[in-house]
Amino acid sequence: MSDTVAMSDLMDRIYRRQRHLYDSTRKYYLLGRDRLIERLSPPSGGRVLEIGCGTARNLVAAAGAYPHAKYYGIDISAAMIETARAKVARTGLSPRIRLARADATRFDSDLLFGVPGFSRVFLSYSLSMIPQWRAALAQSLACLLPGGELHVVDFGGQEQLPVWFRRGLRIWLAQFHVDLRDGLEAEFAALERHAGGLRSFERPYRGYAQYAVFRRA
């Protein structure tokens, strides 16, 4: 069994039931998603891709905030893509949001959507669920058009929060196959040398989250 198939099966097992309650429960602890959308600011006519789009909650919100752009989403879970398509259809946004099942570490935007690249790519609390997260970052940058931006929000190191909270959060998240990416800032610093520049790196909510914006050269 390939890594892609194994990961797809795992995500389907995790979200087969959770997807129906996902949006109502995750809003309490996936902090910073709306901050990312507020700062996305795609150019007029631009294309926006979410990697690990889940239920399409973020894509629907972004499409409402920036009606002048086109939106695309991929997820490795067939169950999540099914839920996302239903959500997009209910909101009447099917003409503006296209979805596909794909592996974050290896996909071809031309084959999936018939487009050469994107002016904005974002990952919202998905990088911590991708075992080969560095490959996912590299793939994200590879599908960005020159001058495009990659936005990433995910769990941080909780540096300013109590030790008991940090330990408890990591133990709890591990039950959902979430692995915090403590090396994210260092990875972006390494990517700066050949792929572009890190515009900002923040640790909001007392370090609960980390939020990065990277511009491709």
N, C-alpha and C positions, 0 to 999 in steps of 0.2 A: 504494500500500500504506500503511495507517495505521501510526502509531507503535506501537500496541499489537500489531498483527500482526507487524510487523518485529521487535519485541523478543521476542515469543513464539517466532518462528522462530529467532532467535539463541540464546535459552536452550535450545531443543530441540536445536540443533546442538551446543552446549557440553556438555549433560548426557545426551545420548542414550546414550553409553557410560559417562561418568563416574558416573552415578547409581548404577551397580551396585557401585562402590567408594567412593562418597562418604563414608559414615559411618565406614568403617575408616581412611580417609586424613585426613579433615578434623579428627579429634579431636586431632591433634598441633599444629594451628595456629589453630583457631577457638577461642581462649581466652576464657573468661568466660561461655560458654553456660550452664553448670551454676550459676554464680553468679546469673545472671538467673533461672533457674527457682527457685532457693532463695528468692529475694526476691519472687517473683511474688505469692504469698499471696492468691489470689482469695477473695472472700467465699463463704460457703456458698450454693450455687445460682447462683453467678455464671457469666458466659459469658466465655470467653477466646479471643481471636483471634490467630493468628500470621500475619503478612503475609510472604510469601516462605517458605512452610513447607518447601519442598524435599522431603526424604524422609519427613517427619513425625517425625524423630528427637526433636525438642524437644517436640512435642505428646504423644508417647507417654510421655516422661519426666515431663512436667507432669501428665498424667492419672494416672500412678502416684503422684506426690507429693501431689496434691490430688484425691482421688476424689469430692469433693463438688461439683465444678464441671463445666461442659460446655465442650467444646472445638471450635474451628473453625479451618480453615486454608485459605489461598488461595495460589496460585502461578500465574505467567503461563505456566509451562512445562507443556505437556500430558504430556511424558515424566516430569517430576518428580511430577505429580499421580498418574500411573499407578503409579509406584513407591510413593508415599505410601499410596495406597489398599491396595496389596498388603501393606504393612507393618502398617497399622492392622488389616487383616483377620487377619493372622497372630497379632497380639497379642490378638485378641478384643475390641478396643476400638471396633469399628464403631458400636455403639449410642451411644458417648459422644464420638466424634470425627467431625465432618463436614468434608468437603473440597470445594473447588470451584476451577475454573480462572478466574482473574480478574486484572485489571490493578491493581497496588497504588495507582495514582494516580487510579483512577476505578472504584469498585464500589459496589453498593447491597446492604448486608447483609440488608435485608428481601427483596429479590428473590432473592438467592443462598441464604439460609438461613431466611427467614421470621422473623427477629429484628430488633428495632429498634436494637440497639446492644450494647456489650460493657463489662464492668466492668474487663477487662484487655485490652490490645493489646500485642503485642511484635514486634520485628523483630530477628532474630539474624543478623548478617553478611549481611543482604540489602540494606540501604540503600546500601551501597557498590557494588551492582550495578544500581541503579535510576537511569538517567540523570536523570530528573526527581525527584530525591530530596526536594526541598523540597515538591513536590506530594504525594508519598507521606506525608510527615510530616503535612501538613495534612489529608489524607484519614484518616490514623490517628486524629488528634484528633477529626475530625468524627464518627467512628463510636463514640467513647467516650461512655458514659453520664456524667452529671454526677458528679463525685467519683471517676471511674475513673482508672486509671493507664496510661500508656504507658511501656514499658520498651524501651530500645534498647541493644544491644551490637554493636560493630563494630570494625574496625581503627582504631587511634589514630595519633598522629603519631610515636610511638616516641621521645619527647623525651629520655629518659634512656638510650637505646641508642646504640651506635656509629654514626657517620655512614655507614660502609660498609654496615652492616646495613640502615639505613633506605633507602638508595638501592637496594640489591639487592632488598629486599622489594617496593618499589614497581614496579621493573622486572618482577619475576617475577609479581606480581599483575596487572599490566596485560595479560599474556598471556591471562588469564581474564576480561578486561573488568571488572576490579575497580578502582574509582577511590576512593581514600581521601577521606573527608568531613572535611576539616580545618576546615570552617566549622560543624560540628554544634553546638558549644556556643553560638556566636553566634546561630545560627538558633533554638535553644531560648530564648535570652534575648529575641529579638524576639517569639516566640510568647507569652511570659509576659504581654505587655502586654494581650492580649485573649483568651487561651484558658485561662489557668490559671497554675500555678506550677511551677518546676523544683525538685523535691524534692532531687535530688542529681545531681552530675556527677563521675564518677571516671575516673581514667586508670590502671587497674591494670597489673600486669606491666611496670613501668617505662615506661608509656605505650604499650605494644604495642597495648592495646585502649582503648576509651572506652565508658563505661557510664552511661547517663542514665535517670533516672526523672522523669516529668512527670505532674503531677496536673491533670486538667481541672477547671475551675471549675464 
